[in-house]
Amino acid sequence: MKKLRWAMEGEFWELDQSTPKSLEGSARAVPGNPNPLGISRGTRLSRPKQIDFMQRFMATPFLPSFSAGTLQLQRVLPFQFSGDWFATLLGQFNVLKFVSSLKQGELSKSRCLHALRDKSLYALGFSSELLFTDDDTLLLSYDSYGHNDTSRKKAVFRHKFPNHNFTLEALWPGLFVDKCGNYWDVPFSMAADLASVASDSGPSYHLTMHHNSGLPTQFEGDENSSAVPASLLPGFSLKNAVGYKKNVDIWRSKAQKLKMVQPYDIFLSSPHVSASGIIGAAMTASIGDNSVRSPVENDSDGSTGFHLHAADIKSSFSADIFGSVAFTAQHGNFQRLFSDLTRFHARLDFPSGSKFLSGATRLAQDYFNSQRPSLETVQAVCPKVFFSVQQQIAGPFSFRVDSGVVIDLKNRDICAHDSVFAIEYALQVLGSAKAVAWYAPKHQEFMIELRFFES
């Protein structure tokens, strides 16, 4: 698996979001409405494989997760038919609902057995992963939920071209999440994605074709009522995002590491100070009901780029440029038991280059005319701010915070937004792998995941 590009691309490439709301353990980002950095991740092991690994090598008979006031325990039963065919049966048990049912009457063995027969306590998921060749993989999954007698189906085909990855995915229904934390079910969703392989510096691009069918509905149990994102309405869209990334080492330690002591994580074993930047452009063409975007929706993501809409044939075209600047500083080699890893990462995103240039032009005009700029003009050039802080606790354990920062000049307020708190346990024997237990207060979600080759 390639090293994941989480540091800068979660805002532009619409990575999937980790969530315990489904057995699959993830939800797709609403197109054009990407998720916060901390819970957005790229390609990874499937959820059943993560649980199977922890059961086998980390002595975890059950894996807990929490969402919307429900505590679930998960366990996987693996089936290895051959070296190229792997299948799993994932079971989920709702602990809090079971305990709540026992409180409604006198506690006895017969009552416990009766409560355990309630199918609403359970969810089952079957997945099958078939490796045709080293470059071709087919994943099929079927999840059934007892509490509402619903099911989710998914089919994914992946192929590796030279320096490119191709993914074809179909979901019915598809689970999506917008940046406000609202989850949506789309009756049928299909996507094809061609992406260049990650590189530390140089050009990269994503070409995505997306098709939705059926009217989206808000995920069961969500209390927040909001308008359906237009990009989830029935229709077809084609998006192409290209960018050029450059990394610069400001300082990198040349001091010798401890001899005969393996770092807890090889990607976190070099003290340094570095900066990186990316600039690119995104173009989207849509046909169908998803081509219509309201002014409120446009304002919500801060986009004022070129937009062309043909109402008669339900089609639209939009384009804009984007940019991002990041700064990373690390102290320690992550080899010693204490105080050997302190890491800080900050990122400034400019999701709409046209909006920034327009605001900068107005600021320049106000300056030359000796006029005081309005707060709206200053706000227009303010970037989106994200930061991440990681501190070693002891040995392979570290504490990490990922958060956005909201700057409201009108109300003179600065506050954290979409914060995610995590405890990470580095699996030293694997070079760069870790078990992550994270909690998102805004979403009220808790989850334990296994991640590889991630900095």
Sequence and secondary structure as in RCSB ss.txt:
>XXXX:A:sequence
MKKLRWAMEGEFWELDQSTPKSLEGSARAVPGNPNPLGISRGTRLSRPKQIDFMQRFMATPFLPSFSAGTLQLQR
VLPFQFSGDWFATLLGQFNVLKFVSSLKQGELSKSRCLHALRDKSLYALGFSSELLFTDDDTLLLSYDSYGHNDT
SRKKAVFRHKFPNHNFTLEALWPGLFVDKCGNYWDVPFSMAADLASVASDSGPSYHLTMHHNSGLPTQFEGDENS
SAVPASLLPGFSLKNAVGYKKNVDIWRSKAQKLKMVQPYDIFLSSPHVSASGIIGAAMTASIGDNSVRSPVENDS
DGSTGFHLHAADIKSSFSADIFGSVAFTAQHGNFQRLFSDLTRFHARLDFPSGSKFLSGATRLAQDYFNSQRPSL
ETVQAVCPKVFFSVQQQIAGPFSFRVDSGVVIDLKNRDICAHDSVFAIEYALQVLGSAKAVAWYAPKHQEFMIEL
RFFES
>XXXX:A:secstr
     HHHHTTTS  EEE TTSTT EEEEBTTB   STTEE S   HHHHHHHHHHHS  SSEEEEETTEEEEEE
EEEEEEETTEEEEEEEEEEHHHHHHHHTTS   HHHHHHHHT GGGEEEEEEEEEESSSSEEEEEEEEEETTTTE
EEEEEEEEEEETTEEEEEEEEESEEEE TTS EEEESEEEEEEEEE   SSEEEEEEEEEEEES  EE TT    
    GGGSSEEEEEEEEEEEEEEEEEE      TT   S GGG S EEEEEEEEEEEEEEEEEGGG   HHHHHH
TT  SEEEEEGGGTEEEEEEEEEEEEEEEEES S SSSS  EEEEEEEEES HHHHHHHHHHHHHHHHTT    H
HHHHHH  EEEEEEEEEEETTEEEEEEEEEEEETTTTEEEEEEEEEEEEEE GGGSSEEEEEEEETTTTEEEEEE
EES  
